Amino acid sequence: MTRHQTRFDRIPQDPDPAETAEWIEALESLTHHDGPERAHFVMNAVLDRARRLGVTTRGLPYSAYRNTIPLARQPDYPGDLALEERITSIIRRNALAMVVRANRAYGELGGHIASYASAAEIFEVGFNHFFRARDDDFGGDFAYFQPHSAPGVYARAFLEGRLTEQEIANYRQEVPGKGLCSYPHPWLMPDFWQVPTGSMGIGPLSAVYQARFMRYLQARGLARTEDRHVWGDFGDGEMEEPESIAGLTLAARERLENLFRQIGIDAPDGQLYDPEDKGAMMFYKEAANGQLLEEGITEAGAISS
């Protein structure tokens, strides 16, 4: 496997560390005395001038990892963190067990275990503290889930008593009224899934246009949507799909503050190698009963990356 260079590998040695330190000290002083809003304004003004001068900006004006809320401004966690971590571990284990048991019974069913395992905390924090359901006085939020993470949502529903053991045993077997579909789809499970998100890439794009459509309904006086949010829970692999990033400019241009996209990051610099079997990583196979099966990247490989 050949490792690609990251943008950090290409940063040249600082020819004048003293001058660099002065610039950084000036920014720190500005932030301390005039506040982060003023510092943000000055930074934008400098970046705009840099573009006008033809100075290239290869990357975003912050590092590959950034917490958007400074530590000093973070409130206490609103829930019981230890209890939620324990529940998350149980759900992660149940999702794995459900996929493994289904494939022991029918060895060609397939399923994904690494996607939810790497993003379980994002899902659970959303379920526990952010996603709001519909009631008599509120239309509810929209939640677009990464299709490969469906086993985790099923495992959570089983823990809540919303799915039976028989339904869990029929994972990826669309038995009428008793099975669970592979990916989120309200046509197949109308009482469970809210919106379809498979195949990969459709969910992120659909979430952007759903947020835009809700803004339109509000502006035209057709519905009250100002307090409703659109949540998108996706993986970093899915965000490499062209459809996933196609709507980002639309969201930025129209300032869709009702849209929240949460990305589970496995590697902050992206995939840094070319798999030796990249030409044969995806193919389709049909089972004896006629079911179309998708065989993709191995889950072990996904976990190790």
ZIGINOR-V926358 format. One record per residue. RES is the residue in one letter. SS is DSSP state (a for helix, b for strand, c for the rest). PSI is psi in whole degrees, 0 to 359 (* if undefined). Layout:
res->(RES | RES)
ss->(SS | SS)
psi->(PSI | PSI)
This chain:
res->(M | T | R | H | Q | T | R | F | D | R | I | P | Q | D | P | D | P | A | E | T | A | E | W | I | E | A | L | E | S | L | T | H | H | D | G | P | E | R | A | H | F | V | M | N | A | V | L | D | R | A | R | R | L | G | V | T | T | R | G | L | P | Y | S | A | Y | R | N | T | I | P | L | A | R | Q | P | D | Y | P | G | D | L | A | L | E | E | R | I | T | S | I | I | R | R | N | A | L | A | M | V | V | R | A | N | R | A | Y | G | E | L | G | G | H | I | A | S | Y | A | S | A | A | E | I | F | E | V | G | F | N | H | F | F | R | A | R | D | D | D | F | G | G | D | F | A | Y | F | Q | P | H | S | A | P | G | V | Y | A | R | A | F | L | E | G | R | L | T | E | Q | E | I | A | N | Y | R | Q | E | V | P | G | K | G | L | C | S | Y | P | H | P | W | L | M | P | D | F | W | Q | V | P | T | G | S | M | G | I | G | P | L | S | A | V | Y | Q | A | R | F | M | R | Y | L | Q | A | R | G | L | A | R | T | E | D | R | H | V | W | G | D | F | G | D | G | E | M | E | E | P | E | S | I | A | G | L | T | L | A | A | R | E | R | L | E | N | L | F | R | Q | I | G | I | D | A | P | D | G | Q | L | Y | D | P | E | D | K | G | A | M | M | F | Y | K | E | A | A | N | G | Q | L | L | E | E | G | I | T | E | A | G | A | I | S | S)
ss->(c | c | b | c | c | c | c | c | c | c | c | c | c | c | c | c | a | a | a | a | a | a | a | a | a | a | a | a | a | a | a | a | a | a | c | a | a | a | a | a | a | a | a | a | a | a | a | a | a | a | a | a | c | c | c | c | c | c | c | c | c | c | c | c | c | c | c | c | c | c | a | a | a | c | c | c | c | c | c | c | a | a | a | a | a | a | a | a | a | a | a | a | a | a | a | a | a | a | a | a | a | a | a | a | a | c | c | c | c | c | c | c | c | a | a | a | a | a | a | a | a | a | a | a | a | a | a | a | a | c | c | c | c | c | c | c | c | c | c | c | c | b | b | b | b | c | a | a | a | a | a | a | a | a | a | a | a | a | a | c | c | c | c | c | a | a | a | a | a | c | b | c | c | c | c | c | c | c | c | b | c | c | c | c | c | c | c | c | c | c | c | c | c | c | c | c | c | c | c | c | c | a | a | a | a | a | a | a | a | a | a | a | a | a | a | a | a | a | a | c | c | c | c | c | c | c | c | c | c | b | b | b | b | b | b | c | c | a | a | a | c | a | a | a | a | a | c | a | a | a | a | a | a | c | c | c | c | c | b | b | b | b | b | b | c | c | c | c | c | c | c | c | b | c | c | c | c | a | a | a | c | c | b | b | b | b | c | c | c | c | c | b | b | b | b | c | c | c | a | a | a | a | a | a | c)
psi->(140 | 124 | 131 | 152 | 142 | 170 | 339 | 332 | 338 | 0 | 123 | 164 | 137 | 118 | 344 | 78 | 327 | 316 | 319 | 318 | 324 | 318 | 315 | 319 | 322 | 319 | 318 | 320 | 318 | 316 | 319 | 317 | 323 | 353 | 161 | 331 | 317 | 318 | 321 | 318 | 314 | 319 | 317 | 321 | 319 | 317 | 320 | 317 | 322 | 319 | 321 | 330 | 356 | 14 | 123 | 144 | 98 | 331 | 182 | 156 | 38 | 169 | 173 | 334 | 125 | 129 | 122 | 346 | 117 | 151 | 323 | 339 | 1 | 126 | 171 | 149 | 132 | 347 | 189 | 98 | 318 | 317 | 317 | 323 | 322 | 316 | 319 | 319 | 320 | 316 | 319 | 318 | 318 | 323 | 317 | 313 | 321 | 315 | 317 | 316 | 319 | 322 | 339 | 324 | 319 | 99 | 351 | 16 | 325 | 195 | 163 | 131 | 332 | 329 | 308 | 324 | 325 | 346 | 15 | 319 | 320 | 315 | 313 | 322 | 321 | 311 | 319 | 331 | 349 | 312 | 130 | 129 | 167 | 144 | 192 | 332 | 357 | 133 | 344 | 159 | 168 | 136 | 119 | 112 | 142 | 125 | 325 | 350 | 9 | 322 | 326 | 323 | 321 | 317 | 323 | 318 | 326 | 319 | 328 | 352 | 11 | 339 | 145 | 167 | 327 | 320 | 319 | 323 | 338 | 33 | 134 | 18 | 105 | 62 | 128 | 116 | 355 | 1 | 171 | 127 | 159 | 314 | 162 | 124 | 114 | 342 | 323 | 325 | 77 | 336 | 5 | 303 | 143 | 315 | 150 | 143 | 1 | 142 | 180 | 136 | 333 | 321 | 308 | 318 | 318 | 324 | 320 | 313 | 333 | 316 | 320 | 318 | 323 | 323 | 320 | 315 | 321 | 316 | 327 | 358 | 22 | 338 | 154 | 108 | 9 | 334 | 1 | 142 | 156 | 119 | 134 | 118 | 109 | 167 | 163 | 330 | 319 | 328 | 353 | 351 | 140 | 327 | 329 | 325 | 357 | 327 | 2 | 322 | 325 | 316 | 320 | 318 | 321 | 6 | 60 | 79 | 352 | 2 | 131 | 121 | 124 | 124 | 124 | 116 | 121 | 318 | 116 | 335 | 8 | 185 | 123 | 16 | 160 | 111 | 142 | 333 | 29 | 335 | 349 | 30 | 346 | 123 | 166 | 146 | 141 | 131 | 171 | 331 | 6 | 357 | 135 | 124 | 139 | 123 | 116 | 213 | 136 | 144 | 325 | 318 | 322 | 321 | 318 | 335 | *)
